[in-house]
Amino acid sequence: MPEIAEGVIACIGWGSLIWNPRDLPMRGTWQDDGPLLPVEFARESGAKANQRGDKVTLVICPDTPRVRTCWALLDVPDLTTARQRLARREGIAKRWETDIGYWDYGSNAGAGREAATIGAWAAANRLAAVVWTNLPCKFDGKDTKPTGEQVVAFLRDLDDDKRPLAEAYVRQAPAAIDTPYRRMIAEQLGWHHRS
């Protein structure tokens, strides 16, 4: 077992955190050799009361092929601060304790989707702790995974003022996030990765 680097905390990312970390306190840049996780374009995001969302974002989903994610070191004093800072960046105020996943080497404890997989990867990379966004799949107001056809239809039917934001999100996602839904979106809508 490799020796763990005390106090070294990382964040796993696969979506807008990569190209727009905003005020997430990072040490260095994103690395492209993160854990293999079942990530998909499966969360309708930006919904308001009685209105549909404005894009479909990437989340960890059950029954989804695994893709290589990214990771970055965080400049934070402890795991709680790391979770709170990621929650703030993600706009998660109320349920941050469940919507921000974590794994901690010191206590061998973790919570969130894929915590065991992420923990094994973190230990192999000598990290003391890891945080990630732990939001569920969500579509049409329900915590459920949409089909690829539903995602494509939703994106196709977006109003002209919402479509550019949704398209930019899909195009800017890292090339390694090569998911079945992304391939459907590229094939049917022409929204290919922007290199």
C-alpha positions, 0 to 999 in steps of 0.5 A: 500500500502506498504511503498516503500524503497527509492533508492532500485532498482532491476533487473529481470532475467530469462536467462544467467544473473542468472548464469553469471551476469559478471559485473552487480553490484548486492547486494546479490544473485538472488531470485527466487520469481520474477514476473510471465512473459511470457518468452520463448526460442524465440530469435536467438542470436549471429547472424553476417552479413549473418550468423545464430546465435549460440543459442536461448535465453529467452525473453519476448514473447506475447502469451506465458505461464507465468513462475516465474522469478528471481530478484536481488537488484542492487548496483547503485545510480539511475535508469539511471545507473541501465539501463546502467549497465544492457545494458552493461552486455547484450552487448546492446550499440545502443538501450539501451533506448528501449532494457532495460525495466524499471519501476519507482515508483516515477514517476509511469512510465515504458517502455517495455514489461510487464511494468505494471505487473513488476511495480505491482510486484515491488510495492508489494515488496517495490522496488523503481525501476526495470530494465529488458532486453527488447529484442524482439523475433527474428528468422532468421533475423526477429522480430518474434516469432518462433514456437517450431518446428523451435527452435528445428530444429535450435538447432538440425542443429547447427554446432558441434562447436556451439552446446555446447554453445546453449545446455549449455544455455538451461540446465543452465536456472533456473528450474522454466523457464519451458516453452513449448519450453524448454519441447520440447527441452528436449524431442527431444534433451535430453537437460534437466535442469542441477541441 
